[in-house]
Amino acid sequence: MSIPAHIIEQIRNSSDIVDVVQDYVQLKKKGKDYTACCPFHNEKSPSFYVSKVKQIFKCFGCGKAGDVITFIREIDGMSYVEALKYLGSKLGIEIPDEPMSAEAEVKQTEKESIYIILNWAKNEFKRLLTEHEEGKSIGYSYFKERGLNEESIKTFELGYSLPQRDYLLKEALKVGYTESQLESAGLISKRDDGSISDKFRGRVMFPIHQVSGKVLGFGARMLGTDKNAPKYLNSPETAVYHKSDVLYGLFQAKNHIRAAGNAYLTEGYLDVIAMHQAGVKNVVASSGTSLTVEQIRLLKRYGPSVTMLYDGDAAGIKASIRGIDLLLEEDMEVRACLFPDGDDPDSYIKKVGAQNFETYLKLNSKDFVTFKIGLFADEDSNDPYKRAELIKDMVASIMKIPNAIRRAVCFTQCAKALAVDEQMLITEGNKILLEMQRGDRARARREEELQENGAAESVQDLLDEINPPIQLGDPLLAAIEQYERESIRMVMQYGDRLLADDYYVADFYEEELSQLAFITPIYDRVYSIFRELMETGQLPTSEYFLKHPDQEIQQVAISILTVHERYKVSDIWFNKYEIVIRYEEDELKTHVAKDMLRLKLKNTDKIMRDMIQKMADSTEEAELELMTLLLGYQTVKKTIAEQLGRVVG
């Protein structure tokens, strides 16, 4: 479908990129802009910038950039139309939706088709839970028995799947979906004998949402008595669902995590829903998998701290310890809380009530050093071997912390708690660090041996085959491209600024650039757009190019206009020290003049070089003519150089 241009413009103008982006990352204000660690690649120091004034984002690390629509497309893997629909729904802007058949819908890309089918399945499971007799008597009754209220069932979009072998398959075929598409979405299973059945039969359904709210897959709990069937069943890996990258409940919890600065991390779907219902809404679950690095990095976007909630049995304790080290390695602040043996968050809330539950969390949540040492408090403290193992384990965990100051604080705390010498702990930590460095050196030596022996063409040869070494380009052409870029930047940034009465920067560049031809294709395209604007009596503005519908033009504009954004002079220079900083816009006449002279100088160099190359194959008469022209351009070059204050030999 196509969305009318005026509605697209309304969505762009009504969207605040800061409000949208902070649903996905934790932004910090820095001057007029906002910064964060980039959500598109792993980094320790923030290089991701969001401009509220320009309504754009830019990562100076990985290069990702764009407007609010581009951000939604990149972060959630949406199409252009899907991103507009998503933003429109957040803003309450109605988008005319031309009716489409199921056949037409699934002619989208594979991912878009899967999202459409999963959303249909979610709605069908919800309908079965609340409208179908069996769904109401079995599925709905189960949720009520577990203490869930209407609001929780609605918030988490819970549902029910009938026990019939192929009910969902038949319903999907009726509306136009195919067996292949249902299999790609993980909703049906095919056996070796060719028979097909619904994957989630006779189960209550827990939709697993993306951060934006789109359904990625399902978790399903069995309600029958089949001992051969697993109690919980998750969607298989698909083009949109990768369980190691997903946290259950994050869509509902993200704003609460940001507000609290802390996330509660538990294991089960019902733990999340029960805590949310009790008022503890900054809670997520690892979706039935062991905690992964990808899940931790996702969680870190919303807050720096995690409190792990686990059952008090042996399995829960082991899971806590594994998760703690992973969280520390990603520079998260880690606390942990164990419930009395036999209880999980869901059952404990039912026992003590919401208020007492929150009190229990506050009193029993411990920092990771106190928690890990406390796990062994009941063991024989006089056993030197067990004590030595505990000390070694604590040092290994502390050494996973990237921040040196935090490591030092933890070593001090650990030394006091275990009544050991702090320097001894630090020495052991340095040994671990040394072993890691030795391991790195050993890997480097193995690679050198492979190269020396020529085994399988060396590792570097294979890398070069995949990503060939960069070849140095023509310095003159590179310089021209640089100055073309600068001229385009001046047009974009200052085109609507006055240089004199009724004479704009755009007027100056229209006159001067008409004498030149751009050698860089993308800048030539921008120049053509600029000329079209001027011919229709419009002045170019940075906003026009930053919101240009052509994604390539928009990306160029963002790249050019944000090149100096990362490093800005603080207002303190003037407010405190009364040091006046001269900015480019303060001396615009000088800058535009010099910019054009530099571009003309390099273009003259290129013309002269081309002439010299032609002379080698020219007749004597043509050579003489070219020599005369060459001398003329040499005079032009000297004149330009003098105006720039340069000396030309």
Summary of the structure (lengths in Angstrom):
residues: 649
radius of gyration: 32.0
end to end distance: 62.3
largest distance: 104.1
contacts: 1960
relative contact order: 0.06
helix: 55%
strand: 11%
